[in-house]
Amino acid sequence: MNYVLYAVFESGAKLDELFISLHQKGYNGTYLNGASINTLFNSTLNEDEPSVLSLRNAISLSKGSNATFFLVLKEGQFDEGP
């Protein structure tokens, strides 16, 4: 049986060590940059309005993308844990 590991990491998460470790152990997967629906919606706001006048615009400018990672694992390829 195969399992799919699906993980979404917060913007700014330090993923280099995780991906290096997975690669060294022979794992491969798919990495995508993602954004929430709110982020996509907020990007359509009036860009002519200065950020200092709009808290919503100021906050949306500081958000980054969320890394999304998919990994297919075969049964017995990982520890199931407690």
C-alpha positions in Angstrom: 0.0 0.0 0.0 1.1 3.5 -0.7 0.7 6.6 1.5 0.8 10.3 0.6 2.4 12.7 3.0 1.1 16.2 2.4 2.5 19.1 4.4 2.0 22.8 4.3 4.7 24.9 6.0 4.3 28.4 7.3 5.9 31.2 5.3 9.5 31.6 6.4 9.9 28.0 7.7 13.4 26.7 7.4 13.0 23.7 5.1 16.6 23.3 3.7 17.7 20.9 6.5 14.5 18.8 6.1 14.8 18.5 2.3 18.5 17.7 2.5 17.8 15.0 5.1 15.0 13.5 3.0 17.1 13.6 -0.1 20.0 11.8 1.6 17.7 9.1 2.8 16.5 8.5 -0.8 13.1 10.2 -0.7 11.8 12.3 -3.5 8.7 14.5 -3.6 7.0 17.5 -5.1 7.5 21.0 -3.7 5.2 23.9 -4.6 4.8 27.5 -3.4 1.3 28.1 -2.3 -0.9 31.0 -1.2 -4.2 31.1 0.7 -7.4 32.3 -0.9 -7.2 35.4 1.4 -3.8 36.2 0.1 -5.0 35.9 -3.5 -8.1 38.1 -2.7 -6.0 40.7 -0.9 -3.7 41.0 -3.9 -6.6 42.5 -5.9 -6.9 45.4 -3.5 -6.3 48.9 -4.8 -2.5 49.2 -5.1 -2.7 53.0 -5.4 -3.7 53.3 -1.7 -0.5 53.8 0.4 0.2 51.0 2.9 0.5 53.5 5.8 -3.2 54.3 5.4 -4.5 50.7 5.3 -3.6 48.1 7.9 -5.0 45.4 5.6 -2.6 46.4 2.8 0.4 46.8 5.1 -0.1 43.3 6.5 -0.7 41.7 3.1 2.6 43.1 1.8 4.6 41.3 4.4 3.1 37.8 3.8 5.0 35.3 1.8 4.1 32.1 0.2 3.5 28.8 2.0 5.6 25.9 1.0 3.6 22.7 0.1 5.2 19.3 0.0 3.9 16.0 -1.3 5.7 12.7 -0.8 4.6 9.2 -1.8 5.7 6.5 0.7 5.4 2.8 0.4 4.3 0.6 3.3 7.3 -0.3 5.4 9.3 2.7 4.2 8.7 4.8 7.3 8.3 4.4 11.0 4.6 4.6 12.0 5.6 5.9 15.5 3.7 5.4 18.8 
